[in-house]
Amino acid sequence: MKNRHPVAATLAVAGYIIMIVPILFVVATAFTTGDTLKFPPEGFSLRWFGEALTYSPFLSALATSAEIALLATALALLVGVPVTLAIHRGKLPGKGVVEALFLSPLIVPELVVGLALFQQLIVALRIDNWPVLLIGHTALLLPYAVRVTGAALANSDSALEEAARGLGASPMRTFWTITLPLLRPGIFSAALLSFITSFNNVPLSLLLQSRDTQTLPITMLDYVQQSYDPMVAATSALILAVTVVIAIIAERTVGFAKIFGGISR
């Protein structure tokens, strides 16, 4: 069958090339035997992967990034899921206003959010950088928790919950046995997107972190400004590999159709 949309297909292929080719360049340079970032790479070696896995600033920053991402994701879901239920299942007045409020971090530039938090919490109230960084990341992730779980809930059949309540199930039992299983793909996808977004965040972290609480992307950025060796490329390749593994696990356990299907409808 001939393609009925050759222009769209061409643009799609061009988009894939633009996104994938730079990544391939970075991965290729990570295996070089040379001392500088250079393409094509000079020989083949795992030297820089060993350097990245033993470089203490990267390891410390990795722990900080993972801790912030996990806590911010958990807090965003703890707030976002009840808000989603209130918007889609409750009798909340001004639902549109509430939803827009929780989605606003997607519209407001991260630099503006970071600057506001820095001035009001760190400078004015003298709160430590770490909790402010956690607050900023949580605020940044709230739209994912509300939007993605909301998409899963909107595409579910509310008649199942009504039937459970009609058969005498309490609201709490209905939530645990009916609503939560319906929300599970949305919660899983929101957690996945939130963790990756927080882990890779640069603008917000750049404004809110201190020298003692640097995240991995900022530490890598500082390293590139001082050194031009392929260790950053090796670190990027490792992060990419972990992301691919997470994607494979998500596909095997839940399936991308269930995870992201509700968002695109």
N, C-alpha and C positions, 0 to 999 in steps of 0.2 A: 504494500500500500504506500502510495506516495504521501509525503509529508504535506499537509494542507497549510501549514504555517511555517514556511522556510525562514522567514525573517525572525520569528520568535525562536526557532531552533538554532539559528546562527548566533543570536544574542545570548542564548543559554550556553552554547559551547564557548563563546568568547568569555562569558562570565566565569565559567569553570576554569578556563585557562588562566585568567587574571588572578583568580583566588589560589589555584593549586601550584602554578609554576614557581612563584616566589617561595612557597613553603618547601618545594623540592630543592631549590637552591640552598636554603638554610640547612636542610637535612644533609645535603651532599657535602657542604663545607664542614659539617661537624665531624666527618670521618677523615679529614685531611691529616697528613703527617707534618704539615708546615706549622709555623708559629703565628701566622696572621690569617685573617679572614680573606680568602681568595678563591675565586671560581675560574676555571675548574680546580678541584682540590689536588694537592700534591700527594699522590699515593693514597693508601688506605690504612687507617689506624683507628683503634679505639682509645687512643691516649687521652683525648680531651673529655671523653665520657668519664674516665677514671678521675681526671682532674675535677670535673664538675661534682662528682659524687663524694669527693673528699674535701671540697672547699667549704670551710666552716661558715663563712658569711652566708653562702647560699643555703646551707642546711638549716641554719638558724632562721633565716627569712622564710624558708619553706614551712617550717613548723608554725611560724607566726601566721602566714597566709592560710594554711590549712585550718588553724584554730579559729581565726576570724571568719573564714568562709563557712565552717561548720556551725559555729554559734549564730552567725547572722542568718544563715539559712533556716536554722531551727526557730529562731525568734520570729522571722518573717512568716513562717508557716503557722506558728502559734497565734499570731495576730491575723494573718491573712485568711486562714480557713474559717474562723468564726465570722469575720466580716463578709466573706463570700456567702456563707449560709444566711446571714442576716439580709444580704442584698437580694438573693435569689429565692429564698424560702420564707423569710420573715416578713413582717409588716412594718418595716423600718421607714419612717417618713424621710423624704428627700433622698431616696436611694441613688438617684443620678448624681447628686452633689457629693454623697459619700464615696461613691465609686470613682468619680473624677478626682476627688482629693487623694485617694490611695493610688491612683494612676499618675498623679502629677509628677513624681520623680522621673518619669520617662520623658517629660516635656522640659522640665527645668534643667539647664545644663549642670553637670556634676560639679564643675568648678564653682558655680554660684552656691550650690548646696554646701560644698566643702568650705567655702569662705564664710558662709553664714554660721555654720557649726563652729568653725575655728574662732570667729570673733565672739560669739555668744557664750560658748561653753568653755573653750580653752583660755581665751584672753579675759573675758569678763568674769566667769565663775571659777576659773583656775582649776578645771577638772583635768585629770590626767589624759594624755593622748590616747591610750589604749581603749578605755570605755567610749570615748568620743568617736574613735575610728569604728568601733563596733556599732554604735548608734548610726553612724553615717552609712555603713554597709547595709544594715538592716533596713533603713529607709529606702536605700537604693533597690533592695530586693522585694519590697512590698508589692510593687506592681506585678511582678512575676507570680507571687503567691496568689494575689487576688484575680488576675486575669486568666491564668492558666487553670487554676482550680475552678474558677467561674465558668470557663469554657466546658470543662468536664461535667460540671453540675448542670449547665444549661442544656447539654445534649443528653442528659440522662432522663429517664422516665419518672416523673414525680408521682405517677399513679402507684408505683411500688411502695413509696413511703405512705401514701394515703391508705393503701390497702393494709399495710402493717398496723397503722394506727386504728383503722376500722376493726381489725381483729383483736384489739385490746392491748397492743404493745405500747409501752410507755415511750415518751419522746426520746429518752436516753437509749432505750433498747432499740428503737427504730434507727437512731443514729449509728449505733455500733454494728447492727446487723444489716442495714440497708444502705444508709447514706454513705458511710465510710467506705464500704466496698465500691460504691459507684464513684467516689472521689479518688480512689487509690491511684489510678493512672494519672490523674491531674496532679495529685500531690507528688508523685514520683517525678513527673516531668518538671514541675515547679522547683523541686529540690535540686534536680540535675542542672537546670538552667541557672538557678540562683547560685549554686556552688561555683560553677564555672565563671559566672559573671563577677562574683566577689573575688575569686582567686586571681583573676586576670585584670582586676581593676587598677587603673593608674591614676586618673585625675583626682579622685576623692582621696585615695591613699597618699598621694603626693602632698596634699595640703594638711592632712590630719595626723599623719604618723610622726613619730619622733625618731631620733637616732637609735633608741633602744627597742623600738617596735617597727622595724622596717619590714615590709612585705617583699615577697620574692620579685615581682615585676619591677619595683623601685630599686631594689638591690642590683638587679641585672642592668637597669638603666644607668645607675651610678657606675657600675663596672665598665660598661661600654664607653663611658666618658673618659675613663682612665686607661683602659687597655683595649687592644684591638686583636686579641687572640680568639681562637674558635671556641673557647669554653662556653660562651653565651649561646652559640649555635648548638653545642652539644646539650646544654640545659634545655633549650627550646625543643630539641628533638625528643628529649626524655618526656617533657610535658606533653608533647603531641602524642607520644606513644601511650602514655597513661590515659589521655583523653580518648584515644581510639579504643583502648581496652574497656573503659567505662561505657562507651557507646555500644560495643559488642555485647557486654553484659546486659545493658538495657534492652537491646534487641532480643537477646536470648530469653530474658526473664519476662518482659512485658510486651515488647514489640513496639516499633516506632509508630505503627498505625494507631495503636491505642494511646501511646504517649502524646503524640503531636496531632492526631487526627482531629480532636475537638477544637484545636486552636485555629485551624484553617477553614473551618466551616462557617 
